[in-house]
Amino acid sequence: MCLLLKLKYKRLFLGLLIVLVFLNGCNEKNNITDINLALNKSDRLRLEGKKEEVISLNNEIIKLSKEENYKKGEALAYINLSNIFGTIGNYKLSQHFLKLAEKIASGINDNFVYTRLYHEYGQMNYVIGLTSTALKYNSKAIYYGNKLDEKGWLLGNIYEQRADFLLNTNKDSALHYYHKGFDVDPSALNSALIGNYHLRQTNNLDSASFYINNALILLKKRDNLTIRPGTIYFYYAELCFKQKDYTKALEFYEKSLVILKKTRRINKLPEVYQKTALAYKELNQFEKENEYLIKYNQLSDSLKRSGNEAIDISVSEAIEKNDYSVTKYTVLYLIIFLSILGVLVILFFKYTKKQKNKDSSIPTLEEKQPELRSTIPNEYFAELLSLAKNNDIKFLNRFEETHPTFFQNLFKHNSELTRSELSLCGMILLGLSSKDIADFSFIQHRSVQIKKGRLRKKLNISSDVNLYNFFKTLS
């Protein structure tokens, strides 16, 4: 009897244990399902321009994914954060999140994560001017994207991204990839992109009209909450402008502006303001033209000031203001200030003398040119100098092409260098002095010195090491 009771309780215990394990497994599955649903929601919020909500949601996804040890969810959330910070211009933080995602991705075998990761890396390198590197990452994204069971919008978007990368160098290839993107994902936006290509590159209004009108037909009601109709309406307005139907163009420029403002795509507004002004000009409505030109100039200036160059200029201006603020002080403070200034002047002249002695051994631009030309064809060297002197945005991309390993070696020292810092490295390697860089970049000499100081700190280069010689070892 005792033995039978023991067997009975043992079976009961095992039964309860199995139920608990089953319930726990169901709970884990439910949690992972919730995380995946949250990731889908994040995509919708991103398209709606709700940046704060995206950041908050993905931070919560990371927390839950860590609790469930769900690596895929954690990696995708980091990629989402990278994307959103990239769209607001915080490339340092964007790259930081990509590195975290990459570290997780290396430990899991998931083609979707790889596709998203390399897709984002491609966009990141493109916006900082490294088109060749961007294309390499884009190729990886295409490779893994083609392995997905459901390719759809993601692979289509990757093909469209490649088309954008190639647009300035190989227009035929760009059109090929625009069509590949549409073949994989025949969406309204992808149709509009082909139409816009014909509008701007081939001036074939029949083809442009076919694809852009097709995009308007393909637009769905759910798209109205996203940026997509804003982009499509802008392309349609451009088509109307080309067809000289300026009144209709204005109607769709306005529709585009409403959606771009709603989805907070601030960086896209200046072009729409500018084109709206041109449409009013054609209709001889000069007051309205002036109104939108003012909006265009104000917003363009604001966006420029938010860039890296503007940060350096602002620092320099702040220093200058502090230099002249002495007039607000009492005589006593003035005496103290002048005393400190005197000491600083003495130290400055001593430092300058020491620096001159150190710089006497540094070759001049003319002396360095033959040495550099031994590794760079003359036409490339002259071209790079010309691009630098004209402060041309193509300088960084062209420099990368002529020095394919230089930036790769730089990133080994610090992978979070900004576009502005990469350009500075390139100009230093070309032999440009701080004065030259200041003149060519339209910034103050002091700003260049500040930038060089930050660069040394980021690359962990001591003040007694010459930057030109250091970069020469990397080229």
TORKOL-4160 file (C-alpha; in steps of 0.2 Angstrom, whole numbers, padded with zeros to 4 digits, m for minus):
475
<pt num="1" X="0000" Y="0000" Z="0000"/>
<pt num="2" X="0014" Y="0012" Z="0005"/>
<pt num="3" X="0023" Y="0008" Z="m0011"/>
<pt num="4" X="0007" Y="0011" Z="m0022"/>
<pt num="5" X="0005" Y="0029" Z="m0013"/>
<pt num="6" X="0023" Y="0033" Z="m0017"/>
<pt num="7" X="0021" Y="0029" Z="m0035"/>
<pt num="8" X="0005" Y="0038" Z="m0036"/>
<pt num="9" X="0013" Y="0054" Z="m0028"/>
<pt num="10" X="0028" Y="0052" Z="m0039"/>
<pt num="11" X="0017" Y="0052" Z="m0055"/>
<pt num="12" X="0008" Y="0067" Z="m0048"/>
<pt num="13" X="0024" Y="0076" Z="m0045"/>
<pt num="14" X="0030" Y="0072" Z="m0063"/>
<pt num="15" X="0014" Y="0078" Z="m0070"/>
<pt num="16" X="0014" Y="0095" Z="m0061"/>
<pt num="17" X="0032" Y="0097" Z="m0066"/>
<pt num="18" X="0028" Y="0094" Z="m0085"/>
<pt num="19" X="0014" Y="0106" Z="m0084"/>
<pt num="20" X="0025" Y="0119" Z="m0076"/>
<pt num="21" X="0038" Y="0117" Z="m0089"/>
<pt num="22" X="0025" Y="0118" Z="m0103"/>
<pt num="23" X="0017" Y="0134" Z="m0095"/>
<pt num="24" X="0035" Y="0142" Z="m0094"/>
<pt num="25" X="0038" Y="0137" Z="m0112"/>
<pt num="26" X="0022" Y="0145" Z="m0117"/>
<pt num="27" X="0026" Y="0160" Z="m0107"/>
<pt num="28" X="0043" Y="0162" Z="m0116"/>
<pt num="29" X="0035" Y="0160" Z="m0133"/>
<pt num="30" X="0022" Y="0173" Z="m0129"/>
<pt num="31" X="0035" Y="0185" Z="m0123"/>
<pt num="32" X="0045" Y="0182" Z="m0139"/>
<pt num="33" X="0029" Y="0185" Z="m0149"/>
<pt num="34" X="0026" Y="0201" Z="m0140"/>
<pt num="35" X="0044" Y="0207" Z="m0144"/>
<pt num="36" X="0042" Y="0203" Z="m0163"/>
<pt num="37" X="0025" Y="0212" Z="m0163"/>
<pt num="38" X="0034" Y="0227" Z="m0155"/>
<pt num="39" X="0047" Y="0227" Z="m0168"/>
<pt num="40" X="0034" Y="0227" Z="m0181"/>
<pt num="41" X="0026" Y="0242" Z="m0172"/>
<pt num="42" X="0043" Y="0251" Z="m0172"/>
<pt num="43" X="0044" Y="0250" Z="m0191"/>
<pt num="44" X="0026" Y="0258" Z="m0192"/>
<pt num="45" X="0031" Y="0272" Z="m0180"/>
<pt num="46" X="0047" Y="0275" Z="m0189"/>
<pt num="47" X="0038" Y="0278" Z="m0206"/>
<pt num="48" X="0026" Y="0289" Z="m0196"/>
<pt num="49" X="0040" Y="0300" Z="m0191"/>
<pt num="50" X="0037" Y="0297" Z="m0172"/>
<pt num="51" X="0056" Y="0297" Z="m0167"/>
<pt num="52" X="0054" Y="0298" Z="m0148"/>
<pt num="53" X="0041" Y="0284" Z="m0148"/>
<pt num="54" X="0053" Y="0273" Z="m0159"/>
<pt num="55" X="0068" Y="0276" Z="m0147"/>
<pt num="56" X="0057" Y="0273" Z="m0131"/>
<pt num="57" X="0050" Y="0257" Z="m0139"/>
<pt num="58" X="0066" Y="0250" Z="m0144"/>
<pt num="59" X="0074" Y="0253" Z="m0128"/>
<pt num="60" X="0060" Y="0243" Z="m0120"/>
<pt num="61" X="0063" Y="0229" Z="m0133"/>
<pt num="62" X="0081" Y="0228" Z="m0129"/>
<pt num="63" X="0077" Y="0226" Z="m0110"/>
<pt num="64" X="0064" Y="0212" Z="m0113"/>
<pt num="65" X="0075" Y="0203" Z="m0126"/>
<pt num="66" X="0089" Y="0203" Z="m0113"/>
<pt num="67" X="0078" Y="0195" Z="m0100"/>
<pt num="68" X="0072" Y="0182" Z="m0112"/>
<pt num="69" X="0090" Y="0180" Z="m0120"/>
<pt num="70" X="0082" Y="0183" Z="m0137"/>
<pt num="71" X="0097" Y="0189" Z="m0146"/>
<pt num="72" X="0088" Y="0192" Z="m0163"/>
<pt num="73" X="0076" Y="0204" Z="m0155"/>
<pt num="74" X="0090" Y="0213" Z="m0146"/>
<pt num="75" X="0101" Y="0215" Z="m0162"/>
<pt num="76" X="0086" Y="0221" Z="m0172"/>
<pt num="77" X="0082" Y="0234" Z="m0159"/>
<pt num="78" X="0099" Y="0241" Z="m0159"/>
<pt num="79" X="0098" Y="0242" Z="m0178"/>
<pt num="80" X="0082" Y="0252" Z="m0177"/>
<pt num="81" X="0090" Y="0264" Z="m0165"/>
<pt num="82" X="0105" Y="0266" Z="m0177"/>
<pt num="83" X="0093" Y="0270" Z="m0191"/>
<pt num="84" X="0083" Y="0283" Z="m0181"/>
<pt num="85" X="0098" Y="0292" Z="m0174"/>
<pt num="86" X="0106" Y="0292" Z="m0192"/>
<pt num="87" X="0090" Y="0301" Z="m0198"/>
<pt num="88" X="0092" Y="0315" Z="m0186"/>
<pt num="89" X="0111" Y="0317" Z="m0190"/>
<pt num="90" X="0119" Y="0309" Z="m0174"/>
<pt num="91" X="0130" Y="0297" Z="m0184"/>
<pt num="92" X="0142" Y="0294" Z="m0169"/>
<pt num="93" X="0128" Y="0286" Z="m0159"/>
<pt num="94" X="0120" Y="0278" Z="m0174"/>
<pt num="95" X="0137" Y="0269" Z="m0177"/>
<pt num="96" X="0138" Y="0264" Z="m0159"/>
<pt num="97" X="0122" Y="0255" Z="m0160"/>
<pt num="98" X="0127" Y="0246" Z="m0176"/>
<pt num="99" X="0143" Y="0240" Z="m0167"/>
<pt num="100" X="0132" Y="0233" Z="m0153"/>
<pt num="101" X="0121" Y="0224" Z="m0166"/>
<pt num="102" X="0136" Y="0217" Z="m0176"/>
<pt num="103" X="0143" Y="0210" Z="m0160"/>
<pt num="104" X="0127" Y="0200" Z="m0157"/>
<pt num="105" X="0124" Y="0196" Z="m0175"/>
<pt num="106" X="0141" Y="0187" Z="m0176"/>
<pt num="107" X="0135" Y="0175" Z="m0162"/>
<pt num="108" X="0119" Y="0170" Z="m0171"/>
<pt num="109" X="0115" Y="0163" Z="m0188"/>
<pt num="110" X="0101" Y="0174" Z="m0194"/>
<pt num="111" X="0100" Y="0180" Z="m0212"/>
<pt num="112" X="0087" Y="0193" Z="m0208"/>
<pt num="113" X="0098" Y="0201" Z="m0195"/>
<pt num="114" X="0113" Y="0201" Z="m0207"/>
<pt num="115" X="0102" Y="0209" Z="m0221"/>
<pt num="116" X="0096" Y="0223" Z="m0209"/>
<pt num="117" X="0113" Y="0226" Z="m0202"/>
<pt num="118" X="0123" Y="0227" Z="m0219"/>
<pt num="119" X="0108" Y="0237" Z="m0226"/>
<pt num="120" X="0110" Y="0250" Z="m0212"/>
<pt num="121" X="0129" Y="0250" Z="m0213"/>
<pt num="122" X="0128" Y="0254" Z="m0232"/>
<pt num="123" X="0117" Y="0269" Z="m0228"/>
<pt num="124" X="0128" Y="0275" Z="m0214"/>
<pt num="125" X="0144" Y="0275" Z="m0225"/>
<pt num="126" X="0134" Y="0283" Z="m0239"/>
<pt num="127" X="0129" Y="0298" Z="m0229"/>
<pt num="128" X="0146" Y="0301" Z="m0223"/>
<pt num="129" X="0153" Y="0301" Z="m0241"/>
<pt num="130" X="0161" Y="0284" Z="m0242"/>
<pt num="131" X="0151" Y="0278" Z="m0257"/>
<pt num="132" X="0163" Y="0263" Z="m0262"/>
<pt num="133" X="0162" Y="0256" Z="m0244"/>
<pt num="134" X="0143" Y="0259" Z="m0244"/>
<pt num="135" X="0142" Y="0249" Z="m0260"/>
<pt num="136" X="0152" Y="0234" Z="m0252"/>
<pt num="137" X="0140" Y="0233" Z="m0238"/>
<pt num="138" X="0125" Y="0235" Z="m0249"/>
<pt num="139" X="0132" Y="0220" Z="m0259"/>
<pt num="140" X="0132" Y="0210" Z="m0243"/>
<pt num="141" X="0114" Y="0215" Z="m0239"/>
<pt num="142" X="0109" Y="0209" Z="m0256"/>
<pt num="143" X="0118" Y="0193" Z="m0253"/>
<pt num="144" X="0109" Y="0189" Z="m0237"/>
<pt num="145" X="0092" Y="0197" Z="m0243"/>
<pt num="146" X="0091" Y="0185" Z="m0257"/>
<pt num="147" X="0092" Y="0170" Z="m0244"/>
<pt num="148" X="0076" Y="0176" Z="m0236"/>
<pt num="149" X="0060" Y="0166" Z="m0238"/>
<pt num="150" X="0050" Y="0183" Z="m0238"/>
<pt num="151" X="0060" Y="0196" Z="m0248"/>
<pt num="152" X="0047" Y="0209" Z="m0251"/>
<pt num="153" X="0050" Y="0227" Z="m0245"/>
<pt num="154" X="0067" Y="0224" Z="m0237"/>
<pt num="155" X="0076" Y="0217" Z="m0253"/>
<pt num="156" X="0067" Y="0230" Z="m0263"/>
<pt num="157" X="0073" Y="0244" Z="m0252"/>
<pt num="158" X="0091" Y="0237" Z="m0253"/>
<pt num="159" X="0090" Y="0237" Z="m0272"/>
<pt num="160" X="0083" Y="0255" Z="m0272"/>
<pt num="161" X="0097" Y="0260" Z="m0260"/>
<pt num="162" X="0110" Y="0253" Z="m0272"/>
<pt num="163" X="0102" Y="0263" Z="m0286"/>
<pt num="164" X="0104" Y="0279" Z="m0276"/>
<pt num="165" X="0122" Y="0275" Z="m0273"/>
<pt num="166" X="0126" Y="0273" Z="m0291"/>
<pt num="167" X="0116" Y="0287" Z="m0298"/>
<pt num="168" X="0130" Y="0300" Z="m0299"/>
<pt num="169" X="0143" Y="0288" Z="m0307"/>
<pt num="170" X="0133" Y="0275" Z="m0317"/>
<pt num="171" X="0115" Y="0280" Z="m0322"/>
<pt num="172" X="0111" Y="0265" Z="m0332"/>
<pt num="173" X="0115" Y="0253" Z="m0318"/>
<pt num="174" X="0105" Y="0264" Z="m0306"/>
<pt num="175" X="0090" Y="0262" Z="m0317"/>
<pt num="176" X="0093" Y="0244" Z="m0318"/>
<pt num="177" X="0092" Y="0243" Z="m0299"/>
<pt num="178" X="0077" Y="0254" Z="m0297"/>
<pt num="179" X="0068" Y="0241" Z="m0308"/>
<pt num="180" X="0075" Y="0227" Z="m0298"/>
<pt num="181" X="0068" Y="0235" Z="m0283"/>
<pt num="182" X="0051" Y="0237" Z="m0291"/>
<pt num="183" X="0051" Y="0219" Z="m0297"/>
<pt num="184" X="0054" Y="0213" Z="m0279"/>
<pt num="185" X="0042" Y="0225" Z="m0271"/>
<pt num="186" X="0030" Y="0233" Z="m0284"/>
<pt num="187" X="0025" Y="0247" Z="m0271"/>
<pt num="188" X="0019" Y="0265" Z="m0274"/>
<pt num="189" X="0036" Y="0272" Z="m0268"/>
<pt num="190" X="0046" Y="0261" Z="m0279"/>
<pt num="191" X="0036" Y="0265" Z="m0295"/>
<pt num="192" X="0038" Y="0284" Z="m0290"/>
<pt num="193" X="0057" Y="0282" Z="m0289"/>
<pt num="194" X="0058" Y="0275" Z="m0307"/>
<pt num="195" X="0047" Y="0290" Z="m0313"/>
<pt num="196" X="0058" Y="0302" Z="m0304"/>
<pt num="197" X="0073" Y="0295" Z="m0312"/>
<pt num="198" X="0066" Y="0298" Z="m0329"/>
<pt num="199" X="0060" Y="0315" Z="m0324"/>
<pt num="200" X="0078" Y="0320" Z="m0318"/>
<pt num="201" X="0090" Y="0309" Z="m0328"/>
<pt num="202" X="0082" Y="0306" Z="m0345"/>
<pt num="203" X="0069" Y="0320" Z="m0346"/>
<pt num="204" X="0057" Y="0307" Z="m0354"/>
<pt num="205" X="0041" Y="0314" Z="m0348"/>
<pt num="206" X="0030" Y="0300" Z="m0355"/>
<pt num="207" X="0040" Y="0287" Z="m0344"/>
<pt num="208" X="0040" Y="0299" Z="m0329"/>
<pt num="209" X="0021" Y="0301" Z="m0331"/>
<pt num="210" X="0017" Y="0283" Z="m0332"/>
<pt num="211" X="0027" Y="0277" Z="m0317"/>
<pt num="212" X="0022" Y="0292" Z="m0306"/>
<pt num="213" X="0004" Y="0291" Z="m0310"/>
<pt num="214" X="0005" Y="0272" Z="m0307"/>
<pt num="215" X="0012" Y="0277" Z="m0290"/>
<pt num="216" X="m0003" Y="0287" Z="m0286"/>
<pt num="217" X="m0014" Y="0273" Z="m0291"/>
<pt num="218" X="m0004" Y="0261" Z="m0280"/>
<pt num="219" X="m0005" Y="0272" Z="m0264"/>
<pt num="220" X="m0015" Y="0264" Z="m0250"/>
<pt num="221" X="m0025" Y="0272" Z="m0236"/>
<pt num="222" X="m0013" Y="0265" Z="m0223"/>
<pt num="223" X="0001" Y="0274" Z="m0232"/>
<pt num="224" X="m0006" Y="0291" Z="m0228"/>
<pt num="225" X="0001" Y="0290" Z="m0210"/>
<pt num="226" X="0019" Y="0288" Z="m0217"/>
<pt num="227" X="0031" Y="0298" Z="m0227"/>
<pt num="228" X="0028" Y="0288" Z="m0243"/>
<pt num="229" X="0014" Y="0299" Z="m0250"/>
<pt num="230" X="0024" Y="0315" Z="m0246"/>
<pt num="231" X="0038" Y="0309" Z="m0257"/>
<pt num="232" X="0026" Y="0303" Z="m0271"/>
<pt num="233" X="0016" Y="0319" Z="m0270"/>
<pt num="234" X="0032" Y="0329" Z="m0272"/>
<pt num="235" X="0037" Y="0319" Z="m0287"/>
<pt num="236" X="0020" Y="0322" Z="m0295"/>
<pt num="237" X="0022" Y="0340" Z="m0292"/>
<pt num="238" X="0039" Y="0340" Z="m0301"/>
<pt num="239" X="0030" Y="0332" Z="m0315"/>
<pt num="240" X="0017" Y="0345" Z="m0316"/>
<pt num="241" X="0030" Y="0358" Z="m0315"/>
<pt num="242" X="0039" Y="0351" Z="m0330"/>
<pt num="243" X="0023" Y="0350" Z="m0339"/>
<pt num="244" X="0021" Y="0369" Z="m0335"/>
<pt num="245" X="0005" Y="0366" Z="m0325"/>
<pt num="246" X="0011" Y="0377" Z="m0311"/>
<pt num="247" X="m0006" Y="0378" Z="m0302"/>
<pt num="248" X="m0007" Y="0359" Z="m0300"/>
<pt num="249" X="0011" Y="0358" Z="m0295"/>
<pt num="250" X="0008" Y="0370" Z="m0281"/>
<pt num="251" X="m0007" Y="0359" Z="m0275"/>
<pt num="252" X="0004" Y="0344" Z="m0274"/>
<pt num="253" X="0019" Y="0353" Z="m0266"/>
<pt num="254" X="0008" Y="0359" Z="m0253"/>
<pt num="255" X="0001" Y="0341" Z="m0250"/>
<pt num="256" X="0019" Y="0335" Z="m0249"/>
<pt num="257" X="0023" Y="0348" Z="m0236"/>
<pt num="258" X="0009" Y="0344" Z="m0225"/>
<pt num="259" X="0015" Y="0325" Z="m0224"/>
<pt num="260" X="0033" Y="0329" Z="m0222"/>
<pt num="261" X="0029" Y="0341" Z="m0208"/>
<pt num="262" X="0018" Y="0328" Z="m0200"/>
<pt num="263" X="0031" Y="0314" Z="m0201"/>
<pt num="264" X="0045" Y="0327" Z="m0196"/>
<pt num="265" X="0056" Y="0324" Z="m0211"/>
<pt num="266" X="0064" Y="0341" Z="m0208"/>
<pt num="267" X="0079" Y="0338" Z="m0220"/>
<pt num="268" X="0067" Y="0336" Z="m0235"/>
<pt num="269" X="0057" Y="0352" Z="m0232"/>
<pt num="270" X="0070" Y="0365" Z="m0240"/>
<pt num="271" X="0069" Y="0357" Z="m0257"/>
<pt num="272" X="0050" Y="0358" Z="m0257"/>
<pt num="273" X="0051" Y="0376" Z="m0251"/>
<pt num="274" X="0063" Y="0380" Z="m0265"/>
<pt num="275" X="0052" Y="0372" Z="m0278"/>
<pt num="276" X="0036" Y="0380" Z="m0272"/>
<pt num="277" X="0045" Y="0397" Z="m0273"/>
<pt num="278" X="0049" Y="0393" Z="m0291"/>
<pt num="279" X="0031" Y="0388" Z="m0295"/>
<pt num="280" X="0025" Y="0405" Z="m0288"/>
<pt num="281" X="0038" Y="0414" Z="m0298"/>
<pt num="282" X="0031" Y="0406" Z="m0314"/>
<pt num="283" X="0014" Y="0412" Z="m0309"/>
<pt num="284" X="0021" Y="0430" Z="m0306"/>
<pt num="285" X="0016" Y="0429" Z="m0288"/>
<pt num="286" X="0031" Y="0437" Z="m0281"/>
<pt num="287" X="0026" Y="0440" Z="m0263"/>
<pt num="288" X="0022" Y="0421" Z="m0261"/>
<pt num="289" X="0039" Y="0417" Z="m0270"/>
<pt num="290" X="0048" Y="0428" Z="m0258"/>
<pt num="291" X="0039" Y="0420" Z="m0243"/>
<pt num="292" X="0044" Y="0402" Z="m0248"/>
<pt num="293" X="0062" Y="0408" Z="m0252"/>
<pt num="294" X="0063" Y="0415" Z="m0234"/>
<pt num="295" X="0057" Y="0398" Z="m0227"/>
<pt num="296" X="0070" Y="0389" Z="m0238"/>
<pt num="297" X="0084" Y="0400" Z="m0233"/>
<pt num="298" X="0080" Y="0400" Z="m0215"/>
<pt num="299" X="0078" Y="0381" Z="m0214"/>
<pt num="300" X="0093" Y="0377" Z="m0225"/>
<pt num="301" X="0104" Y="0388" Z="m0214"/>
<pt num="302" X="0097" Y="0380" Z="m0198"/>
<pt num="303" X="0101" Y="0362" Z="m0205"/>
<pt num="304" X="0119" Y="0368" Z="m0210"/>
<pt num="305" X="0122" Y="0375" Z="m0193"/>
<pt num="306" X="0118" Y="0358" Z="m0186"/>
<pt num="307" X="0132" Y="0349" Z="m0195"/>
<pt num="308" X="0150" Y="0346" Z="m0189"/>
<pt num="309" X="0158" Y="0361" Z="m0197"/>
<pt num="310" X="0145" Y="0372" Z="m0189"/>
<pt num="311" X="0149" Y="0365" Z="m0172"/>
<pt num="312" X="0167" Y="0370" Z="m0174"/>
<pt num="313" X="0163" Y="0388" Z="m0180"/>
<pt num="314" X="0151" Y="0390" Z="m0165"/>
<pt num="315" X="0165" Y="0385" Z="m0153"/>
<pt num="316" X="0176" Y="0398" Z="m0161"/>
<pt num="317" X="0163" Y="0411" Z="m0160"/>
<pt num="318" X="0160" Y="0407" Z="m0142"/>
<pt num="319" X="0179" Y="0409" Z="m0138"/>
<pt num="320" X="0179" Y="0426" Z="m0147"/>
<pt num="321" X="0164" Y="0432" Z="m0138"/>
<pt num="322" X="0172" Y="0428" Z="m0122"/>
<pt num="323" X="0188" Y="0437" Z="m0127"/>
<pt num="324" X="0179" Y="0453" Z="m0129"/>
<pt num="325" X="0167" Y="0451" Z="m0114"/>
<pt num="326" X="0180" Y="0459" Z="m0103"/>
<pt num="327" X="0173" Y="0476" Z="m0106"/>
<pt num="328" X="0158" Y="0472" Z="m0095"/>
<pt num="329" X="0170" Y="0469" Z="m0080"/>
<pt num="330" X="0175" Y="0481" Z="m0067"/>
<pt num="331" X="0193" Y="0488" Z="m0067"/>
<pt num="332" X="0199" Y="0476" Z="m0054"/>
<pt num="333" X="0193" Y="0461" Z="m0065"/>
<pt num="334" X="0201" Y="0470" Z="m0079"/>
<pt num="335" X="0218" Y="0471" Z="m0070"/>
<pt num="336" X="0217" Y="0452" Z="m0065"/>
<pt num="337" X="0212" Y="0447" Z="m0083"/>
<pt num="338" X="0227" Y="0457" Z="m0091"/>
<pt num="339" X="0239" Y="0449" Z="m0079"/>
<pt num="340" X="0233" Y="0432" Z="m0083"/>
<pt num="341" X="0233" Y="0437" Z="m0102"/>
<pt num="342" X="0251" Y="0443" Z="m0100"/>
<pt num="343" X="0257" Y="0426" Z="m0093"/>
<pt num="344" X="0247" Y="0417" Z="m0107"/>
<pt num="345" X="0255" Y="0428" Z="m0120"/>
<pt num="346" X="0273" Y="0423" Z="m0114"/>
<pt num="347" X="0268" Y="0405" Z="m0113"/>
<pt num="348" X="0261" Y="0406" Z="m0131"/>
<pt num="349" X="0277" Y="0414" Z="m0138"/>
<pt num="350" X="0287" Y="0400" Z="m0130"/>
<pt num="351" X="0275" Y="0387" Z="m0137"/>
<pt num="352" X="0276" Y="0395" Z="m0154"/>
<pt num="353" X="0295" Y="0396" Z="m0154"/>
<pt num="354" X="0295" Y="0377" Z="m0149"/>
<pt num="355" X="0282" Y="0373" Z="m0162"/>
<pt num="356" X="0292" Y="0382" Z="m0176"/>
<pt num="357" X="0308" Y="0372" Z="m0172"/>
<pt num="358" X="0298" Y="0356" Z="m0173"/>
<pt num="359" X="0289" Y="0361" Z="m0189"/>
<pt num="360" X="0305" Y="0366" Z="m0197"/>
<pt num="361" X="0308" Y="0348" Z="m0201"/>
<pt num="362" X="0290" Y="0345" Z="m0208"/>
<pt num="363" X="0290" Y="0346" Z="m0227"/>
<pt num="364" X="0280" Y="0360" Z="m0236"/>
<pt num="365" X="0266" Y="0356" Z="m0248"/>
<pt num="366" X="0277" Y="0358" Z="m0263"/>
<pt num="367" X="0290" Y="0347" Z="m0255"/>
<pt num="368" X="0277" Y="0334" Z="m0251"/>
<pt num="369" X="0269" Y="0334" Z="m0268"/>
<pt num="370" X="0283" Y="0324" Z="m0277"/>
<pt num="371" X="0283" Y="0311" Z="m0263"/>
<pt num="372" X="0264" Y="0309" Z="m0264"/>
<pt num="373" X="0264" Y="0309" Z="m0283"/>
<pt num="374" X="0275" Y="0293" Z="m0282"/>
<pt num="375" X="0260" Y="0284" Z="m0276"/>
<pt num="376" X="0245" Y="0294" Z="m0284"/>
<pt num="377" X="0244" Y="0297" Z="m0303"/>
<pt num="378" X="0247" Y="0316" Z="m0307"/>
<pt num="379" X="0229" Y="0318" Z="m0313"/>
<pt num="380" X="0222" Y="0311" Z="m0297"/>
<pt num="381" X="0233" Y="0321" Z="m0286"/>
<pt num="382" X="0228" Y="0337" Z="m0295"/>
<pt num="383" X="0210" Y="0332" Z="m0295"/>
<pt num="384" X="0210" Y="0329" Z="m0276"/>
<pt num="385" X="0219" Y="0346" Z="m0273"/>
<pt num="386" X="0206" Y="0355" Z="m0284"/>
<pt num="387" X="0192" Y="0347" Z="m0275"/>
<pt num="388" X="0199" Y="0351" Z="m0258"/>
<pt num="389" X="0202" Y="0369" Z="m0263"/>
<pt num="390" X="0184" Y="0371" Z="m0270"/>
<pt num="391" X="0177" Y="0363" Z="m0254"/>
<pt num="392" X="0169" Y="0351" Z="m0265"/>
<pt num="393" X="0157" Y="0338" Z="m0257"/>
<pt num="394" X="0165" Y="0325" Z="m0269"/>
<pt num="395" X="0182" Y="0326" Z="m0261"/>
<pt num="396" X="0179" Y="0313" Z="m0248"/>
<pt num="397" X="0172" Y="0300" Z="m0259"/>
<pt num="398" X="0186" Y="0303" Z="m0272"/>
<pt num="399" X="0199" Y="0302" Z="m0259"/>
<pt num="400" X="0193" Y="0285" Z="m0253"/>
<pt num="401" X="0194" Y="0279" Z="m0271"/>
<pt num="402" X="0212" Y="0284" Z="m0273"/>
<pt num="403" X="0217" Y="0278" Z="m0256"/>
<pt num="404" X="0206" Y="0262" Z="m0254"/>
<pt num="405" X="0215" Y="0256" Z="m0238"/>
<pt num="406" X="0218" Y="0273" Z="m0229"/>
<pt num="407" X="0201" Y="0275" Z="m0221"/>
<pt num="408" X="0200" Y="0256" Z="m0217"/>
<pt num="409" X="0216" Y="0258" Z="m0207"/>
<pt num="410" X="0210" Y="0274" Z="m0199"/>
<pt num="411" X="0194" Y="0265" Z="m0193"/>
<pt num="412" X="0205" Y="0252" Z="m0184"/>
<pt num="413" X="0211" Y="0266" Z="m0173"/>
<pt num="414" X="0193" Y="0273" Z="m0171"/>
<pt num="415" X="0178" Y="0267" Z="m0180"/>
<pt num="416" X="0167" Y="0283" Z="m0175"/>
<pt num="417" X="0176" Y="0296" Z="m0185"/>
<pt num="418" X="0164" Y="0309" Z="m0193"/>
<pt num="419" X="0163" Y="0314" Z="m0211"/>
<pt num="420" X="0171" Y="0331" Z="m0206"/>
<pt num="421" X="0185" Y="0322" Z="m0197"/>
<pt num="422" X="0188" Y="0310" Z="m0212"/>
<pt num="423" X="0189" Y="0325" Z="m0224"/>
<pt num="424" X="0202" Y="0333" Z="m0212"/>
<pt num="425" X="0213" Y="0318" Z="m0212"/>
<pt num="426" X="0212" Y="0317" Z="m0231"/>
<pt num="427" X="0217" Y="0336" Z="m0232"/>
<pt num="428" X="0232" Y="0333" Z="m0220"/>
<pt num="429" X="0238" Y="0318" Z="m0230"/>
<pt num="430" X="0238" Y="0329" Z="m0245"/>
<pt num="431" X="0250" Y="0341" Z="m0237"/>
<pt num="432" X="0238" Y="0355" Z="m0234"/>
<pt num="433" X="0242" Y="0367" Z="m0219"/>
<pt num="434" X="0230" Y="0372" Z="m0206"/>
<pt num="435" X="0229" Y="0389" Z="m0215"/>
<pt num="436" X="0225" Y="0381" Z="m0231"/>
<pt num="437" X="0212" Y="0370" Z="m0223"/>
<pt num="438" X="0204" Y="0385" Z="m0215"/>
<pt num="439" X="0204" Y="0395" Z="m0231"/>
<pt num="440" X="0197" Y="0380" Z="m0242"/>
<pt num="441" X="0184" Y="0375" Z="m0229"/>
<pt num="442" X="0178" Y="0393" Z="m0225"/>
<pt num="443" X="0181" Y="0392" Z="m0207"/>
<pt num="444" X="0193" Y="0400" Z="m0195"/>
<pt num="445" X="0211" Y="0395" Z="m0192"/>
<pt num="446" X="0207" Y="0392" Z="m0174"/>
<pt num="447" X="0193" Y="0380" Z="m0179"/>
<pt num="448" X="0205" Y="0369" Z="m0188"/>
<pt num="449" X="0217" Y="0368" Z="m0173"/>
<pt num="450" X="0202" Y="0363" Z="m0162"/>
<pt num="451" X="0197" Y="0350" Z="m0175"/>
<pt num="452" X="0215" Y="0343" Z="m0175"/>
<pt num="453" X="0215" Y="0343" Z="m0156"/>
<pt num="454" X="0199" Y="0332" Z="m0156"/>
<pt num="455" X="0206" Y="0321" Z="m0170"/>
<pt num="456" X="0222" Y="0318" Z="m0160"/>
<pt num="457" X="0211" Y="0313" Z="m0145"/>
<pt num="458" X="0200" Y="0301" Z="m0155"/>
<pt num="459" X="0215" Y="0293" Z="m0163"/>
<pt num="460" X="0225" Y="0293" Z="m0147"/>
<pt num="461" X="0240" Y="0302" Z="m0155"/>
<pt num="462" X="0251" Y="0312" Z="m0144"/>
<pt num="463" X="0255" Y="0330" Z="m0147"/>
<pt num="464" X="0273" Y="0327" Z="m0151"/>
<pt num="465" X="0268" Y="0316" Z="m0166"/>
<pt num="466" X="0266" Y="0324" Z="m0183"/>
<pt num="467" X="0249" Y="0321" Z="m0190"/>
<pt num="468" X="0255" Y="0321" Z="m0208"/>
<pt num="469" X="0269" Y="0308" Z="m0204"/>
<pt num="470" X="0256" Y="0297" Z="m0195"/>
<pt num="471" X="0244" Y="0297" Z="m0209"/>
<pt num="472" X="0257" Y="0293" Z="m0221"/>
<pt num="473" X="0260" Y="0277" Z="m0213"/>
<pt num="474" X="0242" Y="0272" Z="m0215"/>
<pt num="475" X="0241" Y="0277" Z="m0233"/>
